[in-house]
Amino acid sequence: MKNRAIRNIAILGSVAIAGIISVQIYWISQALNLQQDKFQEDVFISLKKVAEDISEYNQMDFPVENPVKQISSDYYIVNIREAIDANILELYLRNEFTKRNIQTDYEYAIYDCSSEKMVYGEYVSFKDKKNETNIGELPKYDEFIYYFGINFPKKTSYLLAGNKLWIFFSFILLLTVLFFVYALSIILRQKRLFELQKDFINNMTHEFKTPISTIHIASEALLNDKAISSEKSLSNYTQIIKEQNERLNRQVEKILQIAALERREIDLNSEEIALHQSINSIVKSVELSLEKRGGSINTSLLAKNDLVNCDKLHLTNILYNIIDNAIKYNHQKPSISIETTEMERFLCLKISDNGIGIPQEELSNVKSKFFRVPKGKVHNVKGFGLGLYYVDQICKAHNWQWTIESEQNKGTSVLFKIKK
């Protein structure tokens, strides 16, 4: 993933999270405001009804239009205009608060004219009546003569408890934000490691090019030397050096080509190629290896129009990779078949073998870079695990389709659908 893509993901993710958090905060504040307004309205109605009930109990008229006055967010004064019985007051308060579903602790006090002090009444708890506590004196209010004060010490926690759902969603949102930050940090760390690994491999392969070229020139010179060619053993050793050097060069070139493909810097030199001709050429080049193993390769080239538009070098490489795998990953005499057919807009190429096959659980991973099947005797065969990854990248570059089917100990079939 490119730096720009990661930066865009981080920016868009941050903007989205900031937007969600803003909306969440807005709705929580709205919900709290609505709940607070409802609480205040219920308290006002309840206290007014208590004042009316006390006046009716005392058989007095109730001339005060608005007896309830809010002193602070949780403290209210109720004007009665006559003496108040504490027991009657508590009974009426309990009844009215129960009707209005006001289920939070409260404390009340009654103003005593003789002493000009607030006489503390009771602390009423809805949860634990055995644990009732006196939390302090309530302030006086000088404008009224006969009144009582009521305080809700746990109003804030009560309102928050009424918004448990919103708080739960906020907690989930917080977890989501933390997960996003953690995931982003993991992505950035993995990307840094990947960049270091890729740079190391690219630098290493480029450094290999010079000694490989030198060895190639030296081996050619030795093979052309009459003194070396006259000595059979020396000639054989020199030939081995040349072959292994060429093999190493192919591996290095493969890594460099894959790196170029990942950076999208490779240019496909597309031209019209006769597929059957390329197949026959590759078959001839591997016949010697097959003979040493006692194997065989059969072709059934039935496609009437075998012309395809592609890069000849890469086409040759991917065909050689598949056939080379069929020879290497085989415990018995390799038997390889190559077929071509036509299907609507595609030219189909199928390469099958009788090799060791691939376990079903590993099939989804074979196109991954550096992946090698970790079972059987696979690791006895040399390689970097780049062959099928290279095939996959080249097919994507040409916009071809390809699938691989395999069954352990029964062989593998690779099908290419090449656009005409």
GUDRENDREN-96423 format. One line per 4 residues: their letters; for each residue x, z, y of C-alpha. Coordinates in nm, 3 decimals. Example, Ala and Ser with C-alpha at 12.3 -4.5 7.8 and 13.67 -1.06 7.14 Angstrom:
% residues 2
as> 1.230 0.780 -0.450 | 1.367 0.714 -0.106
This chain:
% residues 420
mknr> 0.000 0.000 0.000 | 0.140 -0.100 0.338 | 0.213 0.147 0.619 | -0.052 -0.015 0.837
airn> -0.318 0.026 0.566 | -0.230 0.394 0.518 | -0.229 0.452 0.894 | -0.571 0.283 0.924
iail> -0.708 0.495 0.639 | -0.576 0.810 0.803 | -0.721 0.716 1.145 | -1.060 0.609 1.009
gsva> -1.076 0.913 0.783 | -0.991 1.146 1.071 | -1.250 0.983 1.299 | -1.514 1.003 1.025
iagi> -1.437 1.367 0.952 | -1.435 1.454 1.324 | -1.774 1.284 1.358 | -1.917 1.467 1.057
isvq> -1.783 1.801 1.182 | -1.928 1.737 1.530 | -2.269 1.652 1.383 | -2.250 1.956 1.155
iywi> -2.163 2.189 1.443 | -2.442 2.040 1.653 | -2.706 2.089 1.384 | -2.586 2.440 1.302
sqal> -2.605 2.538 1.669 | -2.949 2.378 1.694 | -3.067 2.562 1.385 | -2.932 2.893 1.517
nlqq> -3.097 2.835 1.856 | -3.429 2.754 1.693 | -3.404 3.059 1.470 | -3.310 3.279 1.764
dkfq> -3.601 3.146 1.971 | -3.838 3.210 1.682 | -3.696 3.559 1.632 | -3.741 3.645 1.999
edvf> -4.092 3.504 1.999 | -4.186 3.705 1.690 | -4.033 4.022 1.838 | -4.218 3.975 2.168
islk> -4.551 3.919 1.989 | -4.493 4.214 1.753 | -4.393 4.457 2.029 | -4.683 4.351 2.250
kvae> -4.921 4.409 1.960 | -4.760 4.753 1.902 | -4.817 4.840 2.267 | -5.181 4.731 2.241
dise> -5.230 4.930 1.920 | -5.082 5.244 2.076 | -5.309 5.210 2.382 | -5.609 5.161 2.155
ynqm> -5.500 5.463 1.947 | -5.480 5.672 2.265 | -5.814 5.524 2.383 | -5.658 5.394 2.700
dfpv> -5.695 5.064 2.877 | -5.401 4.828 2.856 | -5.364 4.677 3.204 | -5.003 4.558 3.161
enpv> -4.994 4.181 3.105 | -4.632 4.157 2.986 | -4.525 4.499 2.856 | -4.216 4.373 2.675
kqis> -3.893 4.323 2.865 | -3.572 4.192 2.705 | -3.269 4.382 2.835 | -3.008 4.205 2.622
sdyy> -3.000 3.968 2.329 | -3.080 4.248 2.084 | -3.234 4.523 2.301 | -3.599 4.535 2.419
ivni> -3.801 4.777 2.636 | -4.179 4.817 2.589 | -4.391 4.967 2.870 | -4.667 5.192 2.735
reai> -4.760 5.391 3.056 | -4.838 5.705 2.858 | -4.687 5.947 2.607 | -4.586 5.804 2.271
dani> -4.610 5.964 1.928 | -4.293 5.876 1.733 | -4.464 5.872 1.391 | -4.741 5.642 1.515
lely> -4.484 5.416 1.684 | -4.277 5.377 1.366 | -4.587 5.302 1.159 | -4.703 5.031 1.400
lrne> -4.351 4.882 1.421 | -4.322 4.860 1.044 | -4.666 4.698 1.013 | -4.609 4.436 1.282
ftkr> -4.256 4.347 1.174 | -4.379 4.307 0.817 | -4.657 4.073 0.934 | -4.408 3.860 1.127
niqt> -4.152 3.870 0.843 | -3.888 4.032 1.064 | -3.665 4.174 0.794 | -3.367 4.311 0.976
dyey> -3.256 4.667 1.054 | -3.365 4.820 1.383 | -3.350 5.148 1.571 | -3.587 5.283 1.833
aiyd> -3.587 5.557 2.097 | -3.858 5.699 2.327 | -3.807 5.790 2.690 | -3.871 6.161 2.760
csse> -4.000 6.215 3.116 | -3.920 6.586 3.117 | -3.556 6.546 3.032 | -3.526 6.195 3.175
kmvy> -3.339 6.088 2.860 | -3.391 5.848 2.574 | -3.481 6.054 2.269 | -3.345 5.882 1.957
geyv> -3.614 5.805 1.705 | -3.501 5.650 1.378 | -3.277 5.386 1.224 | -3.489 5.173 0.991
sfkd> -3.315 4.972 0.720 | -3.495 4.708 0.516 | -3.240 4.709 0.237 | -3.125 5.065 0.176
kkne> -3.352 5.336 0.313 | -3.138 5.609 0.156 | -2.844 5.508 0.369 | -3.002 5.515 0.712
tnig> -2.759 5.603 0.993 | -2.779 5.684 1.359 | -2.559 5.438 1.545 | -2.588 5.577 1.895
elpk> -2.802 5.645 2.203 | -3.009 5.365 2.354 | -2.983 5.305 2.730 | -3.257 5.409 2.977
ydef> -3.463 5.172 3.190 | -3.553 5.319 3.532 | -3.847 5.090 3.624 | -4.086 5.229 3.359
iyyf> -4.214 5.586 3.317 | -4.352 5.579 2.962 | -4.176 5.335 2.735 | -3.974 5.299 2.419
ginf> -3.666 5.092 2.345 | -3.586 4.904 2.028 | -3.251 4.762 1.926 | -3.160 4.515 1.647
pkkt> -2.794 4.594 1.563 | -2.770 4.334 1.285 | -2.947 4.051 1.461 | -2.652 3.808 1.444
syll> -2.593 3.856 1.070 | -2.968 3.830 1.013 | -2.987 3.495 1.192 | -2.681 3.366 1.005
agnk> -2.835 3.474 0.675 | -3.136 3.260 0.762 | -2.907 2.957 0.780 | -2.738 2.994 0.442
lwif> -2.800 2.629 0.354 | -2.624 2.506 0.669 | -2.336 2.746 0.610 | -2.308 2.624 0.251
fsfi> -2.291 2.262 0.366 | -2.028 2.359 0.623 | -1.822 2.517 0.348 | -1.852 2.200 0.138
lllt> -1.746 1.998 0.442 | -1.443 2.222 0.490 | -1.344 2.170 0.127 | -1.385 1.793 0.175
vlff> -1.159 1.797 0.479 | -0.896 2.000 0.295 | -0.916 1.764 -0.002 | -0.876 1.461 0.227
vyal> -0.570 1.614 0.393 | -0.422 1.704 0.054 | -0.493 1.357 -0.090 | -0.343 1.189 0.216
siil> -0.027 1.400 0.188 | 0.001 1.307 -0.181 | -0.041 0.938 -0.099 | 0.226 0.952 0.171
rqkr> 0.467 1.139 -0.056 | 0.409 0.896 -0.344 | 0.456 0.603 -0.109 | 0.788 0.739 0.013
lfel> 0.905 0.783 -0.347 | 0.784 0.433 -0.435 | 0.968 0.284 -0.135 | 1.288 0.465 -0.235
qkdf> 1.254 0.342 -0.593 | 1.182 -0.015 -0.484 | 1.471 -0.022 -0.237 | 1.706 0.114 -0.502
innm> 1.600 -0.146 -0.760 | 1.621 -0.432 -0.508 | 1.964 -0.324 -0.386 | 2.087 -0.275 -0.742
thef> 1.969 -0.619 -0.856 | 2.123 -0.788 -0.552 | 2.452 -0.612 -0.623 | 2.438 -0.744 -0.980
ktpi> 2.423 -1.105 -0.865 | 2.791 -1.124 -0.765 | 2.943 -0.994 -1.093 | 2.693 -1.199 -1.294
stih> 2.799 -1.515 -1.112 | 3.166 -1.427 -1.163 | 3.116 -1.365 -1.534 | 2.928 -1.695 -1.566
iase> 3.210 -1.890 -1.402 | 3.470 -1.709 -1.615 | 3.281 -1.769 -1.941 | 3.239 -2.139 -1.859
alln> 3.610 -2.165 -1.788 | 3.696 -1.994 -2.116 | 3.464 -2.219 -2.316 | 3.626 -2.526 -2.161
dkai> 3.977 -2.401 -2.236 | 4.126 -2.587 -2.535 | 4.321 -2.285 -2.655 | 4.003 -2.074 -2.667
ssek> 3.787 -2.348 -2.821 | 4.041 -2.400 -3.099 | 4.011 -2.037 -3.201 | 3.668 -1.997 -3.363
slsn> 3.644 -1.620 -3.323 | 3.745 -1.630 -2.956 | 3.503 -1.915 -2.893 | 3.221 -1.718 -3.057
ytqi> 3.297 -1.409 -2.848 | 3.304 -1.619 -2.531 | 2.971 -1.777 -2.625 | 2.822 -1.430 -2.677
ikeq> 2.948 -1.324 -2.333 | 2.788 -1.631 -2.178 | 2.453 -1.583 -2.357 | 2.429 -1.213 -2.271
nerl> 2.527 -1.286 -1.911 | 2.251 -1.546 -1.888 | 2.007 -1.295 -2.036 | 2.107 -1.034 -1.779
nrqv> 2.075 -1.295 -1.504 | 1.719 -1.377 -1.617 | 1.624 -1.010 -1.603 | 1.770 -0.972 -1.253
ekil> 1.595 -1.288 -1.135 | 1.269 -1.158 -1.278 | 1.299 -0.832 -1.084 | 1.381 -1.017 -0.763
qiaa> 1.089 -1.255 -0.811 | 0.850 -0.966 -0.875 | 0.974 -0.790 -0.560 | 0.918 -1.111 -0.362
lerr> 0.569 -1.146 -0.510 | 0.481 -0.788 -0.409 | 0.600 -0.860 -0.054 | 0.417 -1.196 -0.067
eidl> 0.735 -1.367 0.041 | 0.761 -1.609 -0.253 | 0.664 -1.973 -0.195 | 0.508 -2.153 -0.489
nsee> 0.654 -2.500 -0.524 | 0.335 -2.647 -0.661 | 0.344 -2.986 -0.826 | 0.153 -3.173 -1.092
ialh> 0.290 -3.068 -1.432 | 0.217 -3.198 -1.780 | 0.143 -2.872 -1.963 | 0.200 -3.017 -2.311
qsin> 0.543 -3.138 -2.214 | 0.641 -2.791 -2.086 | 0.509 -2.631 -2.404 | 0.706 -2.869 -2.630
sivk> 1.021 -2.802 -2.427 | 0.986 -2.426 -2.470 | 0.907 -2.463 -2.841 | 1.234 -2.651 -2.891
svel> 1.429 -2.380 -2.703 | 1.299 -2.101 -2.929 | 1.315 -2.283 -3.262 | 1.666 -2.153 -3.329
slek> 1.559 -1.790 -3.275 | 1.260 -1.843 -3.504 | 1.473 -1.998 -3.778 | 1.702 -1.694 -3.779
rggs> 1.394 -1.475 -3.837 | 1.245 -1.716 -4.094 | 0.946 -1.775 -3.867 | 0.751 -2.076 -3.750
ints> 0.562 -2.202 -3.447 | 0.263 -2.437 -3.470 | 0.103 -2.630 -3.186 | -0.247 -2.770 -3.158
llak> -0.252 -2.941 -2.819 | -0.606 -3.081 -2.809 | -0.663 -3.097 -2.432 | -0.697 -3.459 -2.328
ndlv> -0.607 -3.392 -1.965 | -0.312 -3.154 -1.960 | -0.212 -3.203 -1.595 | -0.206 -2.881 -1.392
ncdk> -0.100 -2.811 -1.035 | 0.148 -2.521 -1.040 | 0.506 -2.405 -0.993 | 0.698 -2.544 -1.290
lhlt> 0.963 -2.269 -1.290 | 0.709 -1.986 -1.301 | 0.492 -2.166 -1.557 | 0.794 -2.200 -1.783
nily> 0.886 -1.835 -1.731 | 0.545 -1.694 -1.821 | 0.515 -1.914 -2.132 | 0.865 -1.812 -2.240
niid> 0.778 -1.443 -2.183 | 0.470 -1.459 -2.407 | 0.647 -1.650 -2.685 | 0.956 -1.429 -2.659
naik> 0.736 -1.118 -2.700 | 0.572 -1.275 -3.006 | 0.916 -1.315 -3.165 | 1.062 -0.978 -3.062
ynhq> 0.765 -0.755 -3.142 | 0.725 -0.857 -3.504 | 0.819 -0.671 -3.821 | 0.780 -0.973 -4.047
kpsi> 0.842 -1.347 -4.026 | 0.698 -1.450 -3.689 | 0.411 -1.697 -3.706 | 0.310 -1.828 -3.364
siet> 0.035 -2.073 -3.278 | -0.019 -2.247 -2.944 | -0.351 -2.418 -2.870 | -0.488 -2.605 -2.568
teme> -0.851 -2.696 -2.510 | -1.070 -2.796 -2.216 | -1.366 -2.596 -2.086 | -1.559 -2.714 -1.781
rflc> -1.327 -2.659 -1.482 | -1.050 -2.494 -1.685 | -0.767 -2.595 -1.910 | -0.742 -2.322 -2.175
lkis> -0.412 -2.222 -2.330 | -0.408 -1.973 -2.618 | -0.092 -1.822 -2.771 | -0.138 -1.611 -3.087
dngi> 0.103 -1.428 -3.316 | 0.109 -1.205 -3.624 | 0.318 -0.930 -3.461 | 0.285 -0.554 -3.453
gipq> 0.003 -0.571 -3.197 | -0.090 -0.323 -2.927 | -0.307 -0.010 -2.974 | -0.648 -0.044 -2.809
eels> -0.591 0.259 -2.588 | -0.279 0.096 -2.440 | -0.421 -0.251 -2.369 | -0.536 -0.156 -2.019
nvks> -0.180 -0.054 -1.925 | 0.024 -0.351 -2.050 | -0.001 -0.531 -1.714 | 0.153 -0.236 -1.531
kffr> 0.508 -0.257 -1.401 | 0.774 -0.092 -1.622 | 0.512 -0.003 -1.885 | 0.616 -0.017 -2.249
vpkg> 0.394 0.079 -2.542 | 0.516 0.426 -2.650 | 0.436 0.385 -3.022 | 0.573 0.230 -3.336
kvhn> 0.914 0.062 -3.309 | 0.850 -0.091 -2.971 | 1.135 0.093 -2.799 | 1.380 -0.049 -3.052
vkgf> 1.335 -0.377 -2.864 | 1.529 -0.406 -2.541 | 1.350 -0.474 -2.215 | 1.238 -0.334 -1.880
glgl> 0.862 -0.356 -1.933 | 0.836 -0.630 -1.669 | 0.734 -0.931 -1.881 | 0.354 -0.898 -1.877
yyvd> 0.358 -0.756 -1.524 | 0.542 -1.071 -1.414 | 0.289 -1.287 -1.602 | 0.005 -1.105 -1.426
qick> 0.160 -1.150 -1.081 | 0.223 -1.522 -1.135 | -0.133 -1.576 -1.262 | -0.270 -1.399 -0.953
ahnw> -0.049 -1.611 -0.728 | -0.187 -1.930 -0.894 | -0.542 -1.787 -0.905 | -0.552 -1.820 -1.285
qwti> -0.744 -1.601 -1.526 | -0.579 -1.448 -1.831 | -0.679 -1.199 -2.096 | -0.499 -1.032 -2.382
eseq> -0.654 -0.927 -2.712 | -0.465 -0.732 -2.973 | -0.508 -0.522 -3.283 | -0.237 -0.294 -3.411
nkgt> -0.040 -0.441 -3.705 | -0.251 -0.758 -3.695 | -0.117 -0.949 -3.397 | -0.190 -1.045 -3.039
svlf> -0.365 -1.335 -2.865 | -0.317 -1.429 -2.500 | -0.564 -1.668 -2.336 | -0.494 -1.845 -2.005
kikk> -0.767 -2.021 -1.807 | -0.588 -2.262 -1.575 | -0.787 -2.429 -1.301 | -0.761 -2.805 -1.310
